Amino acid sequence: MAAAPALGGESGRRSGMESTVPASPVIAPGHTFATVTDKISAIVLTRKTPLGWWAGFGIVFSLAGLLLLSLSYLVLKGIGIWGNNIPVGWAFDITNLVWWIGIGHAGTLISAILLLLRQTWRTSINRFAEAMTLFAVACAGIFPLFHTGRPWLAYWLFPYPNTMGVWPQFRSPLMWDVFAISTYATVSFVFWFIGLIPDLATLRDRSQSRAARIIYGVLAMGWRGSAQHWHRYETAYLLLAGLATPLVVSVHTVISFDFSIGIVPGWHTTIFPPYFVAGAIYSGFAMVLSLAIPIRAVYGLEDFITMHHLQNMAKVMLVTGLIVAYGYGTEAFIAWYSADKFEMFVAVNRSTGPYWWTYWLLILCNVLPSSWGMFSPTFWDWSTFIGTIGLFLTLLFLFLRFLPMISIFEMRAILPGAKVDEDLETA
């Protein structure tokens, strides 16, 4: 990790980062420490909330309300309101779980792995992607939790000491999901929050509101930008990056085991772990691009999220997209090579059967040959799924309004030949 300037919270001493010149155009020329800080912090500290933000927030909050309505009705009536049946036991739940977890993978990849590889282009998008990870994991956890039918007994899934002597069944894929998702969410949150601390101190010192200064001050945990603070920060950040990196692979590998351990044609295959991980990174970067492009236009951040960033993310998507395509080809080949009539039927049915349109949209469809059954999502299936999208976007809107979407101190650290303005240096 490149050394960061001791300027957290607009206080502290200058630390010689002016000599750090990035090898690639990760930020438009002409910016100084002061202009970077002003540009990014002004989005959060503006007194008047833009009308467009209220309009967008109202729409996505109403969708989050649909999620609350759907889950409330589910608790009252049971999971029979969904389209689940025999033999389609998971249906929408498992596909949406995989989808949300996959979207969350881009944040950890951008933040942790690219940090370890010293890729400076990550600095413009890592904060945004980390927040997206947390919101996606929150949405993902809803599906296995409510699919149990009794979410108020979810604590039974944890190995807590109890008088009944009943322990979780660790051979159950549901248990694997619980530990994989909770571990991933915990590490991702700590990694995200630690990265925020220097910028929270900046907002604390720049805020004109007493309430905001108190809130940001508490969250900044006494950060003053001293050399000791920076040393501890970099050590903790690097250790968490090293811890989070294997989670990118392990979490979605565990999710893929939900399928691959089943003795079901089309599922029982060893290609699923790398196949799912590549697909997760692919879909995660797709979501980052889908949200970053309009956000950079709305907030005028073209100088910070440049075409160079978009091009690099597109390259990652190209590579992972090819891996996913290879996975689909391998599935079809193995089905033919196995000479198993059930495996071959699944492969043909995916591309020409009743789910052909979802197959060609790269959504995996599965069938049990011994017990044929069609699945059709009900209104409550769709409302729950759309509601999680509303929850995700609601959290995103709140993040954009109240926290810096781009890391201020890391952007200052990569400025080519930047100088600290006199008024900033003496602040």
C-alpha positions as CSV (number, residue, x, y, z in Angstrom):
1,M,0.0,0.0,0.0
2,A,1.4,3.4,-0.9
3,A,2.1,5.7,2.0
4,A,-0.7,8.2,2.5
5,P,-0.2,11.8,3.4
6,A,-0.7,12.8,7.1
7,L,-3.5,15.1,6.3
8,G,-6.5,13.3,7.8
9,G,-9.1,15.6,9.1
10,E,-7.4,18.7,7.5
11,S,-4.8,18.4,10.3
12,G,-1.4,16.9,10.6
13,R,1.8,17.4,8.8
14,R,2.7,17.2,5.2
15,S,4.3,13.9,4.3
16,G,6.0,14.1,0.9
17,M,3.4,12.5,-1.3
18,E,3.9,15.1,-3.9
19,S,6.6,13.0,-5.5
20,T,4.3,10.1,-6.1
21,V,3.5,10.2,-9.8
22,P,1.2,7.5,-11.0
23,A,2.1,5.6,-14.2
24,S,-1.4,5.9,-15.6
25,P,-4.0,8.6,-15.9
26,V,-5.9,7.8,-12.8
27,I,-6.9,11.4,-12.2
28,A,-7.3,14.4,-14.5
29,P,-4.5,16.9,-14.3
30,G,-4.7,20.3,-12.5
31,H,-5.9,19.1,-9.1
32,T,-4.3,19.9,-5.7
33,F,-5.0,18.4,-2.3
34,A,-7.4,21.3,-1.6
35,T,-9.4,20.9,-4.9
36,V,-9.7,17.1,-4.4
37,T,-11.0,17.6,-0.8
38,D,-13.3,20.4,-1.8
39,K,-14.8,18.5,-4.7
40,I,-15.6,15.3,-2.9
41,S,-16.5,16.6,0.5
42,A,-18.8,19.2,-0.9
43,I,-21.1,16.5,-2.2
44,V,-21.7,15.3,1.4
45,L,-21.5,18.6,3.2
46,T,-23.8,20.6,1.0
47,R,-26.5,22.2,3.1
48,K,-29.3,21.8,0.6
49,T,-30.1,18.3,-0.6
50,P,-30.7,18.3,-4.3
51,L,-34.2,17.9,-5.5
52,G,-33.1,15.0,-7.8
53,W,-31.8,13.1,-4.9
54,W,-35.1,13.4,-3.1
55,A,-37.0,12.2,-6.2
56,G,-34.7,9.2,-6.7
57,F,-34.7,8.4,-3.0
58,G,-38.5,8.4,-3.0
59,I,-38.7,5.9,-5.8
60,V,-36.2,3.4,-4.4
61,F,-37.5,3.8,-0.8
62,S,-41.0,2.9,-2.1
63,L,-39.4,-0.3,-3.6
64,A,-37.8,-1.0,-0.2
65,G,-41.3,-0.6,1.3
66,L,-42.5,-3.3,-1.2
67,L,-39.9,-5.6,0.3
68,L,-41.1,-4.9,3.8
69,L,-44.7,-5.6,2.7
70,S,-43.7,-8.8,0.9
71,L,-41.7,-10.2,3.8
72,S,-44.5,-9.3,6.3
73,Y,-47.0,-11.1,4.2
74,L,-44.6,-14.0,3.9
75,V,-44.3,-14.3,7.7
76,L,-48.1,-14.2,8.1
77,K,-48.9,-16.8,5.3
78,G,-45.7,-18.9,5.0
79,I,-43.4,-19.5,2.0
80,G,-46.3,-21.1,0.1
81,I,-47.0,-17.6,-1.3
82,W,-43.9,-18.1,-3.4
83,G,-43.8,-20.3,-6.5
84,N,-41.8,-23.0,-4.7
85,N,-43.2,-26.5,-5.2
86,I,-42.0,-30.1,-5.5
87,P,-39.5,-30.7,-6.9
88,V,-38.6,-27.0,-7.2
89,G,-37.7,-26.4,-3.6
90,W,-35.5,-23.3,-3.7
91,A,-36.4,-21.6,-7.0
92,F,-36.1,-17.8,-6.9
93,D,-34.4,-17.8,-3.5
94,I,-31.2,-19.6,-4.5
95,T,-30.8,-17.7,-7.8
96,N,-31.3,-14.3,-6.1
97,L,-28.9,-15.3,-3.3
98,V,-26.2,-16.2,-5.8
99,W,-26.9,-13.0,-7.8
100,W,-26.6,-10.7,-4.9
101,I,-23.5,-12.4,-3.5
102,G,-21.9,-12.2,-7.0
103,I,-22.6,-8.5,-7.2
104,G,-20.9,-8.0,-3.9
105,H,-17.7,-9.6,-5.0
106,A,-16.5,-6.6,-7.1
107,G,-16.1,-4.5,-4.0
108,T,-13.7,-6.9,-2.3
109,L,-11.8,-7.5,-5.5
110,I,-11.3,-3.8,-6.2
111,S,-10.5,-2.9,-2.6
112,A,-8.4,-5.8,-1.4
113,I,-6.8,-7.6,-4.3
114,L,-6.0,-4.5,-6.3
115,L,-4.6,-2.9,-3.1
116,L,-2.2,-5.8,-2.6
117,L,-1.2,-5.6,-6.3
118,R,-0.6,-1.8,-5.9
119,Q,-3.0,-0.8,-8.6
120,T,-3.5,2.9,-8.1
121,W,-6.5,3.1,-10.4
122,R,-8.6,1.5,-7.7
123,T,-8.6,4.7,-5.6
124,S,-11.5,6.3,-7.6
125,I,-13.9,3.4,-7.3
126,N,-12.9,1.4,-4.2
127,R,-15.0,3.3,-1.7
128,F,-18.1,3.1,-3.9
129,A,-17.5,-0.6,-4.6
130,E,-17.0,-1.5,-0.9
131,A,-20.3,0.2,0.0
132,M,-22.0,-1.7,-2.8
133,T,-20.6,-5.0,-1.4
134,L,-22.2,-4.3,2.0
135,F,-25.6,-3.4,0.5
136,A,-25.5,-6.5,-1.8
137,V,-24.6,-8.9,1.1
138,A,-27.5,-7.4,3.2
139,C,-29.9,-8.2,0.3
140,A,-28.4,-11.7,-0.2
141,G,-28.9,-12.7,3.4
142,I,-32.6,-12.0,3.2
143,F,-33.3,-15.0,1.0
144,P,-31.9,-18.0,2.9
145,L,-33.1,-16.3,6.2
146,F,-36.8,-16.1,5.1
147,H,-36.7,-19.3,3.1
148,T,-36.5,-21.2,6.3
149,G,-40.0,-20.2,7.0
150,R,-39.2,-19.2,10.6
151,P,-36.7,-16.3,10.5
152,W,-37.3,-15.6,14.1
153,L,-35.5,-18.8,14.9
154,A,-32.5,-18.0,12.8
155,Y,-30.2,-17.9,15.9
156,W,-30.5,-21.7,15.9
157,L,-28.1,-21.7,13.0
158,F,-25.3,-20.5,15.1
159,P,-23.3,-22.8,17.4
160,Y,-24.2,-21.0,20.6
161,P,-24.2,-23.0,23.9
162,N,-27.7,-24.1,24.8
163,T,-29.4,-26.2,27.4
164,M,-31.0,-28.5,24.9
165,G,-27.7,-29.7,23.6
166,V,-28.9,-29.2,20.0
167,W,-26.1,-28.1,17.6
168,P,-26.3,-27.0,14.0
169,Q,-26.0,-29.6,11.2
170,F,-22.6,-28.6,9.7
171,R,-23.2,-31.0,6.8
172,S,-26.1,-28.8,5.6
173,P,-25.4,-26.3,2.8
174,L,-27.6,-23.8,4.7
175,M,-25.0,-23.8,7.5
176,W,-22.2,-23.2,5.0
177,D,-24.1,-20.2,3.7
178,V,-24.6,-18.8,7.2
179,F,-20.9,-18.8,8.0
180,A,-19.7,-17.8,4.6
181,I,-22.1,-14.8,4.3
182,S,-21.7,-13.6,7.9
183,T,-17.9,-13.8,7.7
184,Y,-17.8,-12.0,4.4
185,A,-20.1,-9.3,5.7
186,T,-18.1,-8.8,8.9
187,V,-14.7,-8.5,7.2
188,S,-16.1,-6.3,4.4
189,F,-17.7,-3.9,6.9
190,V,-14.6,-3.6,9.0
191,F,-12.4,-3.1,5.8
192,W,-14.9,-0.4,4.6
193,F,-15.1,1.4,7.9
194,I,-11.4,1.6,8.5
195,G,-10.9,3.0,5.0
196,L,-13.4,5.7,5.9
197,I,-11.8,7.0,9.1
198,P,-9.4,9.6,7.6
199,D,-12.2,10.9,5.4
200,L,-14.6,11.0,8.3
201,A,-12.1,13.2,10.1
202,T,-12.0,15.5,7.1
203,L,-15.7,15.8,7.1
204,R,-15.6,16.5,10.9
205,D,-13.2,19.4,10.4
206,R,-15.0,20.9,7.4
207,S,-18.6,20.5,8.6
208,Q,-20.5,23.7,9.5
209,S,-23.1,21.9,11.5
210,R,-22.5,21.1,15.2
211,A,-24.5,17.9,15.0
212,A,-22.5,16.7,11.9
213,R,-19.2,17.6,13.6
214,I,-20.2,15.4,16.6
215,I,-21.4,12.5,14.5
216,Y,-18.4,12.5,12.1
217,G,-16.1,13.1,15.1
218,V,-17.4,10.1,16.9
219,L,-17.1,7.9,13.8
220,A,-13.5,9.3,13.1
221,M,-12.5,7.8,16.5
222,G,-10.1,10.6,17.4
223,W,-8.2,10.6,14.1
224,R,-5.7,13.5,13.9
225,G,-3.4,12.4,11.1
226,S,-0.3,11.8,13.2
227,A,2.5,9.5,12.0
228,Q,1.4,6.9,14.6
229,H,-2.1,7.0,13.3
230,W,-1.0,6.5,9.8
231,H,1.3,3.6,10.7
232,R,-1.5,1.8,12.6
233,Y,-4.0,2.5,9.9
234,E,-1.8,1.1,7.1
235,T,-0.9,-1.9,9.1
236,A,-4.6,-2.7,9.8
237,Y,-5.7,-1.9,6.3
238,L,-3.1,-4.2,4.8
239,L,-3.9,-7.1,7.1
240,L,-7.6,-6.8,6.4
241,A,-6.8,-6.7,2.7
242,G,-4.9,-9.9,3.1
243,L,-7.8,-11.5,5.0
244,A,-10.4,-10.3,2.6
245,T,-8.6,-11.5,-0.5
246,P,-9.2,-15.3,0.0
247,L,-12.8,-14.5,0.9
248,V,-13.4,-13.5,-2.7
249,V,-12.7,-17.1,-3.7
250,S,-14.0,-18.9,-0.6
251,V,-17.4,-17.3,-0.2
252,H,-18.7,-17.9,-3.7
253,T,-17.0,-21.3,-3.7
254,V,-19.1,-22.2,-0.7
255,I,-22.2,-20.8,-2.4
256,S,-21.4,-23.0,-5.5
257,F,-21.3,-26.1,-3.2
258,D,-25.0,-25.6,-2.5
259,F,-25.5,-26.9,-6.1
260,S,-22.5,-29.1,-6.7
261,I,-23.0,-31.5,-3.7
262,G,-26.4,-32.4,-4.9
263,I,-26.7,-35.6,-6.9
264,V,-28.6,-33.8,-9.6
265,P,-27.8,-33.8,-13.4
266,G,-26.4,-30.4,-14.4
267,W,-25.4,-29.6,-10.8
268,H,-23.0,-32.3,-9.6
269,T,-19.8,-31.0,-11.2
270,T,-16.4,-29.9,-10.1
271,I,-16.3,-26.9,-12.4
272,F,-18.8,-24.9,-10.3
273,P,-16.3,-23.3,-7.8
274,P,-14.1,-21.4,-10.3
275,Y,-17.1,-21.0,-12.6
276,F,-19.1,-19.3,-9.9
277,V,-16.2,-17.1,-8.7
278,A,-15.6,-15.9,-12.3
279,G,-19.3,-15.2,-12.8
280,A,-19.4,-13.3,-9.5
281,I,-16.6,-11.0,-10.4
282,Y,-18.1,-10.6,-13.9
283,S,-21.6,-9.6,-12.5
284,G,-20.0,-7.5,-9.7
285,F,-18.0,-5.3,-12.1
286,A,-21.0,-5.0,-14.4
287,M,-23.0,-3.5,-11.5
288,V,-20.1,-1.2,-10.6
289,L,-20.1,0.1,-14.2
290,S,-23.9,0.3,-14.3
291,L,-24.0,2.6,-11.3
292,A,-20.6,4.4,-11.6
293,I,-21.3,5.8,-15.1
294,P,-24.5,7.6,-14.3
295,I,-23.2,8.7,-10.9
296,R,-20.0,10.3,-12.3
297,A,-22.2,12.2,-14.8
298,V,-24.7,13.4,-12.2
299,Y,-22.1,14.5,-9.7
300,G,-19.6,15.8,-12.2
301,L,-16.8,13.3,-11.2
302,E,-15.4,12.8,-14.7
303,D,-12.0,14.0,-13.4
304,F,-11.8,11.3,-10.7
305,I,-13.6,8.4,-12.4
306,T,-12.0,8.7,-15.8
307,M,-12.2,6.7,-19.0
308,H,-9.1,4.9,-17.8
309,H,-11.0,3.4,-14.9
310,L,-13.9,2.4,-17.1
311,Q,-11.5,0.8,-19.5
312,N,-9.8,-1.2,-16.8
313,M,-13.1,-2.5,-15.4
314,A,-14.2,-3.4,-18.9
315,K,-11.0,-5.4,-19.3
316,V,-11.7,-7.3,-16.1
317,M,-15.2,-8.0,-17.4
318,L,-13.8,-9.2,-20.7
319,V,-11.6,-11.7,-19.0
320,T,-14.1,-13.0,-16.5
321,G,-16.8,-13.1,-19.2
322,L,-14.6,-15.3,-21.3
323,I,-14.1,-17.6,-18.3
324,V,-17.9,-17.8,-17.8
325,A,-18.3,-18.6,-21.5
326,Y,-15.7,-21.3,-21.2
327,G,-17.7,-22.7,-18.2
328,Y,-20.9,-22.9,-20.2
329,G,-19.0,-24.6,-23.0
330,T,-17.5,-27.1,-20.6
331,E,-20.9,-27.9,-19.1
332,A,-22.2,-28.8,-22.5
333,F,-19.1,-30.8,-23.5
334,I,-19.1,-32.8,-20.2
335,A,-22.8,-33.6,-20.7
336,W,-22.1,-35.0,-24.1
337,Y,-18.8,-36.7,-23.1
338,S,-20.4,-38.5,-20.2
339,A,-22.9,-40.3,-22.4
340,D,-25.4,-39.9,-19.6
341,K,-28.9,-39.4,-21.1
342,F,-30.0,-37.3,-18.1
343,E,-27.0,-35.0,-18.3
344,M,-27.5,-34.6,-22.0
345,F,-31.2,-33.9,-21.5
346,V,-30.4,-31.1,-19.1
347,A,-27.9,-29.5,-21.5
348,V,-30.4,-29.6,-24.4
349,N,-33.3,-28.5,-22.2
350,R,-31.4,-25.5,-21.0
351,S,-31.0,-24.1,-24.5
352,T,-34.2,-25.2,-26.1
353,G,-36.7,-26.0,-23.3
354,P,-39.2,-23.8,-21.5
355,Y,-36.4,-21.9,-19.8
356,W,-34.4,-21.2,-23.0
357,W,-34.7,-17.4,-22.6
358,T,-33.2,-17.5,-19.2
359,Y,-30.4,-19.8,-20.3
360,W,-29.5,-17.4,-23.1
361,L,-29.5,-14.6,-20.6
362,L,-26.8,-16.5,-18.6
363,I,-29.1,-17.6,-15.8
364,L,-28.6,-21.2,-14.8
365,C,-31.7,-23.4,-14.9
366,N,-31.9,-26.8,-13.3
367,V,-34.3,-29.7,-13.6
368,L,-34.8,-33.0,-11.7
369,P,-35.1,-35.8,-14.3
370,S,-37.0,-38.2,-12.0
371,S,-39.6,-35.7,-11.0
372,W,-40.5,-33.1,-13.7
373,G,-41.9,-29.8,-12.4
374,M,-42.3,-26.3,-13.7
375,F,-41.6,-23.2,-11.7
376,S,-43.3,-19.9,-12.3
377,P,-42.5,-17.0,-10.0
378,T,-45.6,-15.6,-8.2
379,F,-46.3,-11.9,-7.5
380,W,-44.6,-12.3,-4.1
381,D,-41.5,-13.9,-5.6
382,W,-41.1,-10.8,-7.9
383,S,-42.1,-8.3,-5.2
384,T,-39.5,-9.7,-2.8
385,F,-36.8,-9.6,-5.5
386,I,-37.7,-6.1,-6.7
387,G,-37.9,-5.1,-3.0
388,T,-34.3,-6.1,-2.4
389,I,-33.3,-4.0,-5.4
390,G,-35.1,-1.1,-3.7
391,L,-33.3,-1.8,-0.4
392,F,-30.0,-1.9,-2.2
393,L,-30.6,1.4,-4.0
394,T,-32.0,3.0,-0.8
395,L,-28.8,2.3,1.0
396,L,-26.8,3.5,-2.0
397,F,-28.7,6.8,-2.0
398,L,-28.0,7.3,1.7
399,F,-24.4,6.5,1.2
400,L,-24.0,9.0,-1.6
401,R,-25.7,11.7,0.5
402,F,-23.9,11.3,3.8
403,L,-20.5,9.7,3.1
404,P,-17.7,10.4,0.6
405,M,-18.2,8.1,-2.3
406,I,-14.5,8.5,-3.3
407,S,-11.6,8.2,-0.9
408,I,-10.4,11.7,-0.4
409,F,-7.0,10.9,1.2
410,E,-6.2,8.2,-1.3
411,M,-7.0,10.5,-4.2
412,R,-4.7,13.2,-2.8
413,A,-2.0,10.6,-2.4
414,I,-1.8,9.9,-6.1
415,L,-1.8,13.5,-7.3
416,P,1.2,14.0,-9.7
417,G,3.4,16.7,-8.2
418,A,0.5,18.2,-6.2
419,K,1.2,20.8,-3.6
420,V,-0.6,21.5,-0.4
421,D,-2.3,24.9,-0.5
422,E,-1.1,27.3,2.2
423,D,-4.5,27.7,3.8
424,L,-4.9,23.9,3.9
425,E,-1.5,23.4,5.4
426,T,-2.2,25.8,8.2
427,A,-5.7,24.7,8.9
